[in-house]
Amino acid sequence: MVELSLRSNVKVIKTENIRVVYNLVVENARFGVECFKKDSNREDPKNYSRIEGITEDEGEAKAFLNKMARNSVLPIHMNDMVEDFF
């Protein structure tokens, strides 16, 4: 179940714009995040990341997701960002 979904435009190089989607997911009363590049191969870890069971605190999870979207974090960096934030 997706609780919150955010999107960000990331300018990777001068000629290429990439849309990144950030979803807050809830499973077993714990919040996690899903991040992917829109219209890309989700089998590639550079394009897709899902981290479950990060926190039980909804406010903390939403604050994290908003920070990731604001800073246009790419899926490949999401694991490191979770480790740093939590």
PDB file of N, CA, C and O in Angstrom:
ATOM      1  N   MET A   1       0.838  -1.170   0.000  1.00  0.00           N
ATOM      2  CA  MET A   1       0.000   0.000   0.000  1.00  0.00           C
ATOM      3  C   MET A   1       0.888   1.239   0.000  1.00  0.00           C
ATOM      4  O   MET A   1       1.821   1.333   0.798  1.00  0.00           O
ATOM      5  N   VAL A   2       0.612   2.173  -0.871  1.00  0.00           N
ATOM      6  CA  VAL A   2       1.359   3.425  -0.954  1.00  0.00           C
ATOM      7  C   VAL A   2       0.626   4.478  -0.146  1.00  0.00           C
ATOM      8  O   VAL A   2      -0.552   4.744  -0.384  1.00  0.00           O
ATOM      9  N   GLU A   3       1.312   5.068   0.793  1.00  0.00           N
ATOM     10  CA  GLU A   3       0.743   6.060   1.696  1.00  0.00           C
ATOM     11  C   GLU A   3       0.935   7.479   1.167  1.00  0.00           C
ATOM     12  O   GLU A   3       0.041   8.315   1.295  1.00  0.00           O
ATOM     13  N   LEU A   4       2.088   7.751   0.578  1.00  0.00           N
ATOM     14  CA  LEU A   4       2.437   9.081   0.100  1.00  0.00           C
ATOM     15  C   LEU A   4       3.321   8.916  -1.112  1.00  0.00           C
ATOM     16  O   LEU A   4       4.221   8.076  -1.116  1.00  0.00           O
ATOM     17  N   SER A   5       3.078   9.703  -2.135  1.00  0.00           N
ATOM     18  CA  SER A   5       3.888   9.614  -3.342  1.00  0.00           C
ATOM     19  C   SER A   5       4.332  11.012  -3.748  1.00  0.00           C
ATOM     20  O   SER A   5       3.509  11.921  -3.854  1.00  0.00           O
ATOM     21  N   LEU A   6       5.630  11.185  -3.975  1.00  0.00           N
ATOM     22  CA  LEU A   6       6.195  12.454  -4.396  1.00  0.00           C
ATOM     23  C   LEU A   6       6.974  12.244  -5.674  1.00  0.00           C
ATOM     24  O   LEU A   6       7.413  11.131  -5.966  1.00  0.00           O
ATOM     25  N   ARG A   7       7.149  13.316  -6.445  1.00  0.00           N
ATOM     26  CA  ARG A   7       7.916  13.224  -7.676  1.00  0.00           C
ATOM     27  C   ARG A   7       8.913  14.372  -7.731  1.00  0.00           C
ATOM     28  O   ARG A   7       8.689  15.442  -7.165  1.00  0.00           O
ATOM     29  N   SER A   8      10.008  14.126  -8.421  1.00  0.00           N
ATOM     30  CA  SER A   8      11.036  15.151  -8.557  1.00  0.00           C
ATOM     31  C   SER A   8      11.630  15.061  -9.949  1.00  0.00           C
ATOM     32  O   SER A   8      11.782  13.970 -10.498  1.00  0.00           O
ATOM     33  N   ASN A   9      11.965  16.206 -10.515  1.00  0.00           N
ATOM     34  CA  ASN A   9      12.683  16.229 -11.784  1.00  0.00           C
ATOM     35  C   ASN A   9      14.161  16.406 -11.469  1.00  0.00           C
ATOM     36  O   ASN A   9      14.543  17.321 -10.740  1.00  0.00           O
ATOM     37  N   VAL A  10      14.977  15.539 -12.015  1.00  0.00           N
ATOM     38  CA  VAL A  10      16.410  15.571 -11.762  1.00  0.00           C
ATOM     39  C   VAL A  10      17.120  15.848 -13.072  1.00  0.00           C
ATOM     40  O   VAL A  10      16.944  15.108 -14.040  1.00  0.00           O
ATOM     41  N   LYS A  11      17.909  16.890 -13.115  1.00  0.00           N
ATOM     42  CA  LYS A  11      18.698  17.173 -14.312  1.00  0.00           C
ATOM     43  C   LYS A  11      20.039  16.480 -14.156  1.00  0.00           C
ATOM     44  O   LYS A  11      20.876  16.911 -13.362  1.00  0.00           O
ATOM     45  N   VAL A  12      20.245  15.416 -14.905  1.00  0.00           N
ATOM     46  CA  VAL A  12      21.453  14.609 -14.789  1.00  0.00           C
ATOM     47  C   VAL A  12      22.571  15.210 -15.635  1.00  0.00           C
ATOM     48  O   VAL A  12      23.685  15.422 -15.156  1.00  0.00           O
ATOM     49  N   ILE A  13      22.262  15.475 -16.870  1.00  0.00           N
ATOM     50  CA  ILE A  13      23.191  16.197 -17.733  1.00  0.00           C
ATOM     51  C   ILE A  13      22.377  17.273 -18.439  1.00  0.00           C
ATOM     52  O   ILE A  13      21.149  17.266 -18.354  1.00  0.00           O
ATOM     53  N   LYS A  14      23.011  18.160 -19.107  1.00  0.00           N
ATOM     54  CA  LYS A  14      22.315  19.310 -19.668  1.00  0.00           C
ATOM     55  C   LYS A  14      21.182  18.943 -20.620  1.00  0.00           C
ATOM     56  O   LYS A  14      20.234  19.715 -20.769  1.00  0.00           O
ATOM     57  N   THR A  15      21.258  17.795 -21.260  1.00  0.00           N
ATOM     58  CA  THR A  15      20.249  17.449 -22.257  1.00  0.00           C
ATOM     59  C   THR A  15      19.240  16.416 -21.768  1.00  0.00           C
ATOM     60  O   THR A  15      18.301  16.092 -22.494  1.00  0.00           O
ATOM     61  N   GLU A  16      19.410  15.895 -20.563  1.00  0.00           N
ATOM     62  CA  GLU A  16      18.551  14.797 -20.112  1.00  0.00           C
ATOM     63  C   GLU A  16      17.870  15.130 -18.779  1.00  0.00           C
ATOM     64  O   GLU A  16      18.535  15.421 -17.785  1.00  0.00           O
ATOM     65  N   ASN A  17      16.546  15.081 -18.777  1.00  0.00           N
ATOM     66  CA  ASN A  17      15.779  15.245 -17.548  1.00  0.00           C
ATOM     67  C   ASN A  17      15.197  13.893 -17.161  1.00  0.00           C
ATOM     68  O   ASN A  17      14.636  13.189 -18.000  1.00  0.00           O
ATOM     69  N   ILE A  18      15.329  13.538 -15.910  1.00  0.00           N
ATOM     70  CA  ILE A  18      14.831  12.261 -15.409  1.00  0.00           C
ATOM     71  C   ILE A  18      13.795  12.535 -14.334  1.00  0.00           C
ATOM     72  O   ILE A  18      14.011  13.373 -13.458  1.00  0.00           O
ATOM     73  N   ARG A  19      12.674  11.836 -14.397  1.00  0.00           N
ATOM     74  CA  ARG A  19      11.652  11.951 -13.361  1.00  0.00           C
ATOM     75  C   ARG A  19      11.864  10.839 -12.360  1.00  0.00           C
ATOM     76  O   ARG A  19      11.971   9.670 -12.730  1.00  0.00           O
ATOM     77  N   VAL A  20      11.924  11.204 -11.093  1.00  0.00           N
ATOM     78  CA  VAL A  20      12.111  10.233 -10.026  1.00  0.00           C
ATOM     79  C   VAL A  20      10.866  10.256  -9.155  1.00  0.00           C
ATOM     80  O   VAL A  20      10.370  11.324  -8.796  1.00  0.00           O
ATOM     81  N   VAL A  21      10.362   9.068  -8.816  1.00  0.00           N
ATOM     82  CA  VAL A  21       9.167   8.931  -7.983  1.00  0.00           C
ATOM     83  C   VAL A  21       9.590   8.389  -6.626  1.00  0.00           C
ATOM     84  O   VAL A  21      10.374   7.445  -6.539  1.00  0.00           O
ATOM     85  N   TYR A  22       9.063   8.997  -5.570  1.00  0.00           N
ATOM     86  CA  TYR A  22       9.340   8.581  -4.195  1.00  0.00           C
ATOM     87  C   TYR A  22       8.023   8.177  -3.547  1.00  0.00           C
ATOM     88  O   TYR A  22       7.098   8.985  -3.471  1.00  0.00           O
ATOM     89  N   ASN A  23       7.931   6.953  -3.087  1.00  0.00           N
ATOM     90  CA  ASN A  23       6.720   6.463  -2.440  1.00  0.00           C
ATOM     91  C   ASN A  23       7.012   6.056  -1.006  1.00  0.00           C
ATOM     92  O   ASN A  23       8.036   5.443  -0.707  1.00  0.00           O
ATOM     93  N   LEU A  24       6.085   6.415  -0.130  1.00  0.00           N
ATOM     94  CA  LEU A  24       6.118   5.932   1.244  1.00  0.00           C
ATOM     95  C   LEU A  24       5.244   4.692   1.275  1.00  0.00           C
ATOM     96  O   LEU A  24       4.077   4.752   0.889  1.00  0.00           O
ATOM     97  N   VAL A  25       5.785   3.573   1.725  1.00  0.00           N
ATOM     98  CA  VAL A  25       5.029   2.325   1.759  1.00  0.00           C
ATOM     99  C   VAL A  25       4.872   1.862   3.204  1.00  0.00           C
ATOM    100  O   VAL A  25       5.730   2.107   4.051  1.00  0.00           O
ATOM    101  N   VAL A  26       3.757   1.188   3.463  1.00  0.00           N
ATOM    102  CA  VAL A  26       3.468   0.705   4.811  1.00  0.00           C
ATOM    103  C   VAL A  26       3.245  -0.797   4.745  1.00  0.00           C
ATOM    104  O   VAL A  26       2.428  -1.283   3.963  1.00  0.00           O
ATOM    105  N   GLU A  27       3.983  -1.526   5.578  1.00  0.00           N
ATOM    106  CA  GLU A  27       3.801  -2.969   5.699  1.00  0.00           C
ATOM    107  C   GLU A  27       4.016  -3.361   7.146  1.00  0.00           C
ATOM    108  O   GLU A  27       5.018  -2.988   7.756  1.00  0.00           O
ATOM    109  N   ASN A  28       3.076  -4.112   7.695  1.00  0.00           N
ATOM    110  CA  ASN A  28       3.183  -4.596   9.073  1.00  0.00           C
ATOM    111  C   ASN A  28       3.430  -3.460  10.069  1.00  0.00           C
ATOM    112  O   ASN A  28       4.263  -3.583  10.968  1.00  0.00           O
ATOM    113  N   ALA A  29       2.706  -2.367   9.903  1.00  0.00           N
ATOM    114  CA  ALA A  29       2.768  -1.200  10.792  1.00  0.00           C
ATOM    115  C   ALA A  29       4.140  -0.524  10.804  1.00  0.00           C
ATOM    116  O   ALA A  29       4.452   0.213  11.739  1.00  0.00           O
ATOM    117  N   ARG A  30       4.954  -0.761   9.792  1.00  0.00           N
ATOM    118  CA  ARG A  30       6.254  -0.093   9.664  1.00  0.00           C
ATOM    119  C   ARG A  30       6.321   0.588   8.298  1.00  0.00           C
ATOM    120  O   ARG A  30       5.795   0.084   7.306  1.00  0.00           O
ATOM    121  N   PHE A  31       6.967   1.719   8.274  1.00  0.00           N
ATOM    122  CA  PHE A  31       7.063   2.504   7.054  1.00  0.00           C
ATOM    123  C   PHE A  31       8.376   2.242   6.345  1.00  0.00           C
ATOM    124  O   PHE A  31       9.412   2.018   6.971  1.00  0.00           O
ATOM    125  N   GLY A  32       8.308   2.276   5.030  1.00  0.00           N
ATOM    126  CA  GLY A  32       9.475   2.125   4.192  1.00  0.00           C
ATOM    127  C   GLY A  32       9.378   3.070   3.015  1.00  0.00           C
ATOM    128  O   GLY A  32       8.416   3.830   2.906  1.00  0.00           O
ATOM    129  N   VAL A  33      10.357   3.031   2.138  1.00  0.00           N
ATOM    130  CA  VAL A  33      10.371   3.904   0.973  1.00  0.00           C
ATOM    131  C   VAL A  33      10.637   3.112  -0.296  1.00  0.00           C
ATOM    132  O   VAL A  33      11.324   2.091  -0.296  1.00  0.00           O
ATOM    133  N   GLU A  34      10.072   3.619  -1.362  1.00  0.00           N
ATOM    134  CA  GLU A  34      10.304   3.080  -2.694  1.00  0.00           C
ATOM    135  C   GLU A  34      10.697   4.272  -3.559  1.00  0.00           C
ATOM    136  O   GLU A  34      10.056   5.322  -3.501  1.00  0.00           O
ATOM    137  N   CYS A  35      11.728   4.116  -4.345  1.00  0.00           N
ATOM    138  CA  CYS A  35      12.222   5.197  -5.191  1.00  0.00           C
ATOM    139  C   CYS A  35      12.585   4.601  -6.542  1.00  0.00           C
ATOM    140  O   CYS A  35      13.276   3.585  -6.615  1.00  0.00           O
ATOM    141  N   PHE A  36      12.115   5.238  -7.617  1.00  0.00           N
ATOM    142  CA  PHE A  36      12.464   4.733  -8.942  1.00  0.00           C
ATOM    143  C   PHE A  36      12.457   5.846  -9.977  1.00  0.00           C
ATOM    144  O   PHE A  36      11.770   6.858  -9.840  1.00  0.00           O
ATOM    145  N   LYS A  37      13.250   5.618 -11.019  1.00  0.00           N
ATOM    146  CA  LYS A  37      13.255   6.516 -12.161  1.00  0.00           C
ATOM    147  C   LYS A  37      12.077   6.131 -13.038  1.00  0.00           C
ATOM    148  O   LYS A  37      11.945   4.981 -13.457  1.00  0.00           O
ATOM    149  N   LYS A  38      11.238   7.096 -13.305  1.00  0.00           N
ATOM    150  CA  LYS A  38      10.041   6.840 -14.124  1.00  0.00           C
ATOM    151  C   LYS A  38      10.454   6.435 -15.535  1.00  0.00           C
ATOM    152  O   LYS A  38      11.408   6.974 -16.097  1.00  0.00           O
ATOM    153  N   ASP A  39       9.728   5.487 -16.092  1.00  0.00           N
ATOM    154  CA  ASP A  39       9.958   4.984 -17.450  1.00  0.00           C
ATOM    155  C   ASP A  39      11.339   4.363 -17.629  1.00  0.00           C
ATOM    156  O   ASP A  39      11.972   4.520 -18.673  1.00  0.00           O
ATOM    157  N   SER A  40      11.795   3.660 -16.600  1.00  0.00           N
ATOM    158  CA  SER A  40      13.093   2.988 -16.702  1.00  0.00           C
ATOM    159  C   SER A  40      12.941   1.528 -16.281  1.00  0.00           C
ATOM    160  O   SER A  40      11.897   1.127 -15.766  1.00  0.00           O
ATOM    161  N   ASN A  41      13.976   0.750 -16.501  1.00  0.00           N
ATOM    162  CA  ASN A  41      13.992  -0.666 -16.143  1.00  0.00           C
ATOM    163  C   ASN A  41      14.139  -0.803 -14.628  1.00  0.00           C
ATOM    164  O   ASN A  41      15.196  -0.490 -14.079  1.00  0.00           O
ATOM    165  N   ARG A  42      13.102  -1.260 -13.959  1.00  0.00           N
ATOM    166  CA  ARG A  42      13.130  -1.378 -12.502  1.00  0.00           C
ATOM    167  C   ARG A  42      13.928  -2.588 -12.016  1.00  0.00           C
ATOM    168  O   ARG A  42      14.122  -2.754 -10.811  1.00  0.00           O
ATOM    169  N   GLU A  43      14.382  -3.414 -12.915  1.00  0.00           N
ATOM    170  CA  GLU A  43      15.235  -4.547 -12.535  1.00  0.00           C
ATOM    171  C   GLU A  43      16.659  -4.076 -12.249  1.00  0.00           C
ATOM    172  O   GLU A  43      17.418  -4.767 -11.568  1.00  0.00           O
ATOM    173  N   ASP A  44      17.020  -2.915 -12.760  1.00  0.00           N
ATOM    174  CA  ASP A  44      18.349  -2.356 -12.583  1.00  0.00           C
ATOM    175  C   ASP A  44      18.407  -1.588 -11.257  1.00  0.00           C
ATOM    176  O   ASP A  44      17.626  -0.657 -11.062  1.00  0.00           O
ATOM    177  N   PRO A  45      19.313  -1.955 -10.341  1.00  0.00           N
ATOM    178  CA  PRO A  45      19.388  -1.277  -9.036  1.00  0.00           C
ATOM    179  C   PRO A  45      19.718   0.213  -9.128  1.00  0.00           C
ATOM    180  O   PRO A  45      19.488   0.950  -8.170  1.00  0.00           O
ATOM    181  N   LYS A  46      20.249   0.665 -10.256  1.00  0.00           N
ATOM    182  CA  LYS A  46      20.491   2.096 -10.443  1.00  0.00           C
ATOM    183  C   LYS A  46      19.183   2.852 -10.630  1.00  0.00           C
ATOM    184  O   LYS A  46      19.112   4.058 -10.397  1.00  0.00           O
ATOM    185  N   ASN A  47      18.142   2.126 -11.056  1.00  0.00           N
ATOM    186  CA  ASN A  47      16.868   2.757 -11.379  1.00  0.00           C
ATOM    187  C   ASN A  47      15.780   2.519 -10.338  1.00  0.00           C
ATOM    188  O   ASN A  47      14.757   3.202 -10.365  1.00  0.00           O
ATOM    189  N   TYR A  48      15.971   1.577  -9.430  1.00  0.00           N
ATOM    190  CA  TYR A  48      14.897   1.211  -8.493  1.00  0.00           C
ATOM    191  C   TYR A  48      15.466   0.831  -7.126  1.00  0.00           C
ATOM    192  O   TYR A  48      16.462   0.115  -7.022  1.00  0.00           O
ATOM    193  N   SER A  49      14.809   1.328  -6.093  1.00  0.00           N
ATOM    194  CA  SER A  49      15.183   0.968  -4.726  1.00  0.00           C
ATOM    195  C   SER A  49      13.923   0.878  -3.873  1.00  0.00           C
ATOM    196  O   SER A  49      13.046   1.738  -3.957  1.00  0.00           O
ATOM    197  N   ARG A  50      13.838  -0.159  -3.058  1.00  0.00           N
ATOM    198  CA  ARG A  50      12.739  -0.303  -2.098  1.00  0.00           C
ATOM    199  C   ARG A  50      13.342  -0.785  -0.790  1.00  0.00           C
ATOM    200  O   ARG A  50      14.011  -1.816  -0.731  1.00  0.00           O
ATOM    201  N   ILE A  51      13.087  -0.009   0.259  1.00  0.00           N
ATOM    202  CA  ILE A  51      13.612  -0.340   1.574  1.00  0.00           C
ATOM    203  C   ILE A  51      12.429  -0.397   2.524  1.00  0.00           C
ATOM    204  O   ILE A  51      11.732   0.599   2.720  1.00  0.00           O
ATOM    205  N   GLU A  52      12.207  -1.543   3.102  1.00  0.00           N
ATOM    206  CA  GLU A  52      11.038  -1.763   3.958  1.00  0.00           C
ATOM    207  C   GLU A  52      11.417  -1.705   5.427  1.00  0.00           C
ATOM    208  O   GLU A  52      12.575  -1.902   5.795  1.00  0.00           O
ATOM    209  N   GLY A  53      10.414  -1.430   6.265  1.00  0.00           N
ATOM    210  CA  GLY A  53      10.576  -1.517   7.700  1.00  0.00           C
ATOM    211  C   GLY A  53      11.569  -0.549   8.302  1.00  0.00           C
ATOM    212  O   GLY A  53      12.300  -0.913   9.223  1.00  0.00           O
ATOM    213  N   ILE A  54      11.614   0.663   7.812  1.00  0.00           N
ATOM    214  CA  ILE A  54      12.590   1.642   8.293  1.00  0.00           C
ATOM    215  C   ILE A  54      12.220   2.174   9.676  1.00  0.00           C
ATOM    216  O   ILE A  54      13.073   2.265  10.559  1.00  0.00           O
ATOM    217  N   THR A  55      10.952   2.524   9.862  1.00  0.00           N
ATOM    218  CA  THR A  55      10.527   3.141  11.114  1.00  0.00           C
ATOM    219  C   THR A  55       9.040   2.895  11.365  1.00  0.00           C
ATOM    220  O   THR A  55       8.278   2.599  10.444  1.00  0.00           O
ATOM    221  N   GLU A  56       8.653   3.024  12.615  1.00  0.00           N
ATOM    222  CA  GLU A  56       7.234   2.939  12.976  1.00  0.00           C
ATOM    223  C   GLU A  56       6.603   4.323  13.060  1.00  0.00           C
ATOM    224  O   GLU A  56       5.385   4.446  13.183  1.00  0.00           O
ATOM    225  N   ASP A  57       7.422   5.355  12.995  1.00  0.00           N
ATOM    226  CA  ASP A  57       6.981   6.738  13.143  1.00  0.00           C
ATOM    227  C   ASP A  57       6.623   7.329  11.776  1.00  0.00           C
ATOM    228  O   ASP A  57       7.501   7.568  10.947  1.00  0.00           O
ATOM    229  N   GLU A  58       5.331   7.559  11.551  1.00  0.00           N
ATOM    230  CA  GLU A  58       4.862   8.064  10.264  1.00  0.00           C
ATOM    231  C   GLU A  58       5.434   9.452   9.963  1.00  0.00           C
ATOM    232  O   GLU A  58       5.834   9.719   8.830  1.00  0.00           O
ATOM    233  N   GLY A  59       5.476  10.320  10.945  1.00  0.00           N
ATOM    234  CA  GLY A  59       6.000  11.668  10.743  1.00  0.00           C
ATOM    235  C   GLY A  59       7.459  11.652  10.333  1.00  0.00           C
ATOM    236  O   GLY A  59       7.868  12.399   9.444  1.00  0.00           O
ATOM    237  N   GLU A  60       8.238  10.809  10.973  1.00  0.00           N
ATOM    238  CA  GLU A  60       9.656  10.675  10.650  1.00  0.00           C
ATOM    239  C   GLU A  60       9.836  10.148   9.220  1.00  0.00           C
ATOM    240  O   GLU A  60      10.704  10.612   8.481  1.00  0.00           O
ATOM    241  N   ALA A  61       9.004   9.174   8.845  1.00  0.00           N
ATOM    242  CA  ALA A  61       9.081   8.597   7.504  1.00  0.00           C
ATOM    243  C   ALA A  61       8.720   9.631   6.443  1.00  0.00           C
ATOM    244  O   ALA A  61       9.370   9.702   5.400  1.00  0.00           O
ATOM    245  N   LYS A  62       7.687  10.434   6.701  1.00  0.00           N
ATOM    246  CA  LYS A  62       7.288  11.465   5.744  1.00  0.00           C
ATOM    247  C   LYS A  62       8.348  12.562   5.649  1.00  0.00           C
ATOM    248  O   LYS A  62       8.616  13.065   4.557  1.00  0.00           O
ATOM    249  N   ALA A  63       8.944  12.934   6.763  1.00  0.00           N
ATOM    250  CA  ALA A  63      10.011  13.941   6.747  1.00  0.00           C
ATOM    251  C   ALA A  63      11.192  13.452   5.906  1.00  0.00           C
ATOM    252  O   ALA A  63      11.766  14.212   5.127  1.00  0.00           O
ATOM    253  N   PHE A  64      11.547  12.178   6.073  1.00  0.00           N
ATOM    254  CA  PHE A  64      12.629  11.594   5.291  1.00  0.00           C
ATOM    255  C   PHE A  64      12.297  11.627   3.804  1.00  0.00           C
ATOM    256  O   PHE A  64      13.122  12.038   2.988  1.00  0.00           O
ATOM    257  N   LEU A  65      11.085  11.193   3.453  1.00  0.00           N
ATOM    258  CA  LEU A  65      10.692  11.142   2.052  1.00  0.00           C
ATOM    259  C   LEU A  65      10.687  12.541   1.435  1.00  0.00           C
ATOM    260  O   LEU A  65      11.138  12.718   0.303  1.00  0.00           O
ATOM    261  N   ASN A  66      10.187  13.521   2.159  1.00  0.00           N
ATOM    262  CA  ASN A  66      10.181  14.901   1.658  1.00  0.00           C
ATOM    263  C   ASN A  66      11.600  15.412   1.436  1.00  0.00           C
ATOM    264  O   ASN A  66      11.867  16.094   0.447  1.00  0.00           O
ATOM    265  N   LYS A  67      12.503  15.086   2.346  1.00  0.00           N
ATOM    266  CA  LYS A  67      13.901  15.506   2.208  1.00  0.00           C
ATOM    267  C   LYS A  67      14.535  14.866   0.973  1.00  0.00           C
ATOM    268  O   LYS A  67      15.286  15.520   0.249  1.00  0.00           O
ATOM    269  N   MET A  68      14.233  13.590   0.732  1.00  0.00           N
ATOM    270  CA  MET A  68      14.790  12.894  -0.422  1.00  0.00           C
ATOM    271  C   MET A  68      14.283  13.531  -1.720  1.00  0.00           C
ATOM    272  O   MET A  68      15.058  13.726  -2.657  1.00  0.00           O
ATOM    273  N   ALA A  69      12.995  13.852  -1.780  1.00  0.00           N
ATOM    274  CA  ALA A  69      12.418  14.464  -2.977  1.00  0.00           C
ATOM    275  C   ALA A  69      12.962  15.872  -3.185  1.00  0.00           C
ATOM    276  O   ALA A  69      13.278  16.256  -4.311  1.00  0.00           O
ATOM    277  N   ARG A  70      13.073  16.637  -2.113  1.00  0.00           N
ATOM    278  CA  ARG A  70      13.593  18.007  -2.197  1.00  0.00           C
ATOM    279  C   ARG A  70      15.024  18.026  -2.733  1.00  0.00           C
ATOM    280  O   ARG A  70      15.397  18.914  -3.499  1.00  0.00           O
ATOM    281  N   ASN A  71      15.810  17.049  -2.326  1.00  0.00           N
ATOM    282  CA  ASN A  71      17.212  16.981  -2.739  1.00  0.00           C
ATOM    283  C   ASN A  71      17.443  16.113  -3.979  1.00  0.00           C
ATOM    284  O   ASN A  71      18.585  15.898  -4.385  1.00  0.00           O
ATOM    285  N   SER A  72      16.364  15.617  -4.574  1.00  0.00           N
ATOM    286  CA  SER A  72      16.439  14.826  -5.807  1.00  0.00           C
ATOM    287  C   SER A  72      17.407  13.658  -5.705  1.00  0.00           C
ATOM    288  O   SER A  72      18.244  13.457  -6.584  1.00  0.00           O
ATOM    289  N   VAL A  73      17.290  12.892  -4.631  1.00  0.00           N
ATOM    290  CA  VAL A  73      18.145  11.724  -4.422  1.00  0.00           C
ATOM    291  C   VAL A  73      17.764  10.627  -5.410  1.00  0.00           C
ATOM    292  O   VAL A  73      16.584  10.321  -5.580  1.00  0.00           O
ATOM    293  N   LEU A  74      18.749  10.048  -6.050  1.00  0.00           N
ATOM    294  CA  LEU A  74      18.514   8.982  -7.019  1.00  0.00           C
ATOM    295  C   LEU A  74      18.390   7.635  -6.301  1.00  0.00           C
ATOM    296  O   LEU A  74      18.914   7.468  -5.200  1.00  0.00           O
ATOM    297  N   PRO A  75      17.699   6.674  -6.924  1.00  0.00           N
ATOM    298  CA  PRO A  75      17.490   5.366  -6.289  1.00  0.00           C
ATOM    299  C   PRO A  75      18.771   4.676  -5.831  1.00  0.00           C
ATOM    300  O   PRO A  75      18.775   4.011  -4.795  1.00  0.00           O
ATOM    301  N   ILE A  76      19.840   4.821  -6.575  1.00  0.00           N
ATOM    302  CA  ILE A  76      21.088   4.138  -6.238  1.00  0.00           C
ATOM    303  C   ILE A  76      21.672   4.624  -4.910  1.00  0.00           C
ATOM    304  O   ILE A  76      22.468   3.915  -4.293  1.00  0.00           O
ATOM    305  N   HIS A  77      21.291   5.815  -4.465  1.00  0.00           N
ATOM    306  CA  HIS A  77      21.816   6.385  -3.220  1.00  0.00           C
ATOM    307  C   HIS A  77      20.869   6.221  -2.032  1.00  0.00           C
ATOM    308  O   HIS A  77      21.203   6.618  -0.915  1.00  0.00           O
ATOM    309  N   MET A  78      19.703   5.647  -2.261  1.00  0.00           N
ATOM    310  CA  MET A  78      18.677   5.597  -1.219  1.00  0.00           C
ATOM    311  C   MET A  78      19.121   4.797   0.015  1.00  0.00           C
ATOM    312  O   MET A  78      18.846   5.223   1.137  1.00  0.00           O
ATOM    313  N   ASN A  79      19.788   3.668  -0.153  1.00  0.00           N
ATOM    314  CA  ASN A  79      20.251   2.882   1.005  1.00  0.00           C
ATOM    315  C   ASN A  79      21.180   3.692   1.900  1.00  0.00           C
ATOM    316  O   ASN A  79      21.055   3.661   3.125  1.00  0.00           O
ATOM    317  N   ASP A  80      22.105   4.410   1.289  1.00  0.00           N
ATOM    318  CA  ASP A  80      23.028   5.242   2.067  1.00  0.00           C
ATOM    319  C   ASP A  80      22.284   6.347   2.805  1.00  0.00           C
ATOM    320  O   ASP A  80      22.608   6.656   3.952  1.00  0.00           O
ATOM    321  N   MET A  81      21.305   6.933   2.165  1.00  0.00           N
ATOM    322  CA  MET A  81      20.544   8.010   2.797  1.00  0.00           C
ATOM    323  C   MET A  81      19.739   7.491   3.984  1.00  0.00           C
ATOM    324  O   MET A  81      19.637   8.170   5.006  1.00  0.00           O
ATOM    325  N   VAL A  82      19.171   6.304   3.859  1.00  0.00           N
ATOM    326  CA  VAL A  82      18.431   5.696   4.993  1.00  0.00           C
ATOM    327  C   VAL A  82      19.378   5.480   6.160  1.00  0.00           C
ATOM    328  O   VAL A  82      19.044   5.810   7.298  1.00  0.00           O
ATOM    329  N   GLU A  83      20.557   4.931   5.891  1.00  0.00           N
ATOM    330  CA  GLU A  83      21.536   4.696   6.955  1.00  0.00           C
ATOM    331  C   GLU A  83      21.942   5.990   7.645  1.00  0.00           C
ATOM    332  O   GLU A  83      22.080   6.024   8.867  1.00  0.00           O
ATOM    333  N   ASP A  84      22.132   7.049   6.879  1.00  0.00           N
ATOM    334  CA  ASP A  84      22.534   8.337   7.444  1.00  0.00           C
ATOM    335  C   ASP A  84      21.398   9.000   8.247  1.00  0.00           C
ATOM    336  O   ASP A  84      21.642   9.584   9.302  1.00  0.00           O
ATOM    337  N   PHE A  85      20.191   8.907   7.754  1.00  0.00           N
ATOM    338  CA  PHE A  85      19.056   9.601   8.366  1.00  0.00           C
ATOM    339  C   PHE A  85      18.565   8.898   9.620  1.00  0.00           C
ATOM    340  O   PHE A  85      18.228   9.545  10.612  1.00  0.00           O
ATOM    341  N   PHE A  86      18.525   7.565   9.574  1.00  0.00           N
ATOM    342  CA  PHE A  86      17.989   6.825  10.714  1.00  0.00           C
ATOM    343  C   PHE A  86      19.129   6.264  11.496  1.00  0.00           C
ATOM    344  O   PHE A  86      18.916   5.598  12.508  1.00  0.00           O
TER     345      PHE A  86
END
